[in-house]
């Protein structure tokens, strides 16, 4: 066993009824939550902040449940997925990402290309990045993210969920280091912007 990866891949098997039932319950809960929030967004237009906070809370909870259900909070499963040349390569997380794309891609296309929805039900407008610039900062960030994910078996979202659900020292150390990195990057970004400001002329 290396890095917690089994020497041989596990046998293929259909999920148990408990796993299938949990997945069905999660999907049903997500649909009900989305319908409820959409209805609340229409009825409580005079309280946009409250609806926005409720939307963020529900979205975050749903995201966390999805991470736990799919196994993305288990570092050994992530490392097995990131080890394609290992005999026990675990491809299951590819279906997680593929499933997310199957849901998100048609929705994004319907909204952006065909204008199926003018604005969100619970927000004033869609928050869509406008920059498509590929610069050294983006490339370096991707490299650092991938290196950290591969070394630890966790990325920021699953790490925060695991720190709340199972606060073992390794996970807490990961989250603390991540927060320190955010802080240092914020200081560096502020310093760069400050230096870029034109000097006042007398």
C-alpha positions in Angstrom: 0.0 0.0 0.0 1.4 3.4 -1.0 -0.1 6.7 0.2 -3.1 4.9 1.5 -4.0 3.3 -1.9 -4.9 -0.4 -1.9 -2.6 -2.7 -3.9 -5.4 -3.9 -6.1 -8.6 -2.1 -7.2 -11.8 -3.1 -5.4 -14.2 -5.3 -7.3 -16.9 -3.5 -9.2 -20.3 -3.6 -7.5 -23.6 -1.8 -7.5 -24.1 0.5 -4.6 -26.0 -0.8 -1.7 -29.7 0.1 -1.1 -28.7 2.4 1.7 -26.3 4.3 -0.5 -28.8 4.6 -3.3 -31.5 5.7 -0.9 -29.2 8.4 0.6 -28.5 9.7 -2.9 -32.2 9.8 -3.8 -32.9 11.6 -0.6 -30.1 14.1 -1.3 -31.4 14.8 -4.8 -35.0 15.2 -3.6 -33.9 17.5 -0.7 -31.9 19.6 -3.2 -34.8 20.0 -5.5 -37.2 21.0 -2.7 -34.6 23.5 -1.3 -34.2 25.1 -4.7 -38.0 25.3 -5.3 -38.5 26.7 -1.8 -35.8 29.3 -2.2 -37.1 30.4 -5.6 -40.5 30.8 -4.1 -39.1 32.8 -1.2 -37.2 35.0 -3.5 -40.4 36.0 -5.3 -42.4 36.5 -2.1 -39.9 38.3 0.0 -38.5 40.8 -2.5 -38.4 43.5 0.2 -35.9 41.4 2.2 -33.2 40.6 -0.4 -30.4 40.2 2.2 -32.3 37.6 4.1 -33.1 35.6 1.0 -29.5 35.9 -0.2 -28.2 34.6 3.1 -30.7 31.7 3.0 -29.6 30.8 -0.5 -25.9 30.8 0.4 -26.6 28.7 3.5 -28.7 26.1 1.5 -26.1 26.1 -1.4 -23.2 25.6 1.0 -25.0 22.8 2.9 -25.9 21.0 -0.3 -22.3 21.3 -1.6 -21.0 19.9 1.7 -23.5 17.0 1.6 -22.4 16.2 -1.9 -18.7 16.2 -1.0 -19.3 13.8 1.9 -21.6 11.6 -0.1 -19.2 11.2 -3.1 -16.1 10.6 -1.0 -14.3 13.8 -1.9 -13.5 14.4 1.8 -11.5 11.1 2.0 -7.9 11.9 1.1 -7.1 8.3 0.2 -9.9 8.2 -2.4 -8.7 11.5 -3.9 -5.1 10.3 -4.0 -6.2 7.1 -5.7 -8.1 9.1 -8.3 -5.0 11.3 -8.9 -2.8 8.2 -9.4 -3.7 7.1 -12.9 -0.6 4.9 -13.3 -1.3 2.9 -10.1 -2.8 -0.6 -10.5 -5.6 0.4 -8.2 -6.5 3.7 -9.9 -9.9 4.8 -8.7 -11.9 6.5 -11.5 -15.0 7.0 -9.4 -14.5 10.8 -8.8 -14.4 11.4 -12.5 -18.1 10.5 -12.5 -18.7 13.1 -9.7 -17.1 15.8 -11.9 -18.9 14.5 -15.0 -22.2 14.5 -13.2 -21.6 18.1 -12.1 -20.9 19.1 -15.7 -24.0 17.3 -17.0 -26.1 19.5 -14.7 -24.2 22.8 -14.9 -23.3 23.0 -18.6 -26.9 23.0 -20.1 -28.0 25.4 -17.3 -25.2 27.8 -18.1 -25.8 27.6 -21.8 -29.5 28.1 -21.4 -29.0 31.2 -19.3 -26.0 32.8 -21.1 -26.7 31.9 -24.7 -30.5 31.6 -24.8 -31.4 34.0 -22.0 -33.7 31.5 -20.4 -33.5 33.4 -17.1 -33.0 37.2 -17.0 -31.9 37.2 -13.3 -31.7 34.8 -10.4 -34.7 34.4 -8.2 -32.8 35.2 -5.1 -30.2 37.7 -6.2 -30.1 40.9 -8.1 -28.0 39.6 -11.0 -25.8 36.7 -12.0 -22.2 36.8 -10.8 -20.2 35.7 -13.9 -16.5 36.4 -14.3 -15.9 38.7 -17.2 -12.1 38.1 -17.6 -10.8 35.2 -19.8 -7.2 36.3 -19.5 -4.6 33.5 -19.0 -1.7 35.1 -17.2 1.2 33.9 -15.0 -0.8 34.4 -11.9 -3.6 32.1 -13.1 -1.1 29.4 -14.2 0.9 29.6 -11.0 -2.3 29.4 -8.9 -3.4 26.3 -10.8 0.0 24.7 -10.3 0.0 25.4 -6.6 -3.6 24.2 -6.2 -2.9 21.0 -8.1 0.3 20.4 -6.1 -1.5 20.9 -2.8 -4.4 18.7 -3.8 -2.1 15.9 -4.9 0.1 16.0 -1.9 -2.7 16.2 0.7 -5.6 14.5 -1.1 -7.8 17.5 -0.2 -8.8 20.8 -1.8 -10.2 23.8 0.1 -13.9 22.9 0.0 -13.6 19.3 1.2 -11.0 20.3 3.8 -13.4 22.8 5.4 -16.2 20.2 5.4 -13.9 17.6 6.9 -12.6 20.1 9.5 -16.2 20.6 10.7 -17.3 17.0 10.5 -14.1 15.2 11.6 -11.7 17.7 13.1 -8.6 15.5 13.2 -5.2 17.3 13.6 -4.1 16.7 10.0 -7.2 18.3 8.6 -7.0 21.2 11.0 -3.4 21.8 10.1 -4.3 21.8 6.4 -7.1 24.4 7.0 -4.8 26.6 9.2 -2.1 26.5 6.5 -4.7 27.4 3.9 -5.9 30.4 5.9 -2.4 31.5 6.4 -1.8 31.3 2.6 -4.9 33.4 2.0 -3.7 36.0 4.4 -0.2 36.1 2.9 -1.6 36.4 -0.6 -3.9 39.2 0.5 -0.9 41.1 1.9 1.1 40.5 -1.3 -1.8 41.6 -3.5 -2.4 44.7 -1.5 1.3 45.6 -1.7 1.4 45.1 -5.5 -1.7 47.4 -5.9 -0.1 50.0 -3.6 3.1 50.0 -5.6 1.1 50.3 -8.9 -0.6 53.5 -7.8 0.8 56.6 -9.4 2.9 58.8 -7.2 1.2 62.2 -6.3 2.7 65.2 -8.0 3.4 68.4 -6.2 
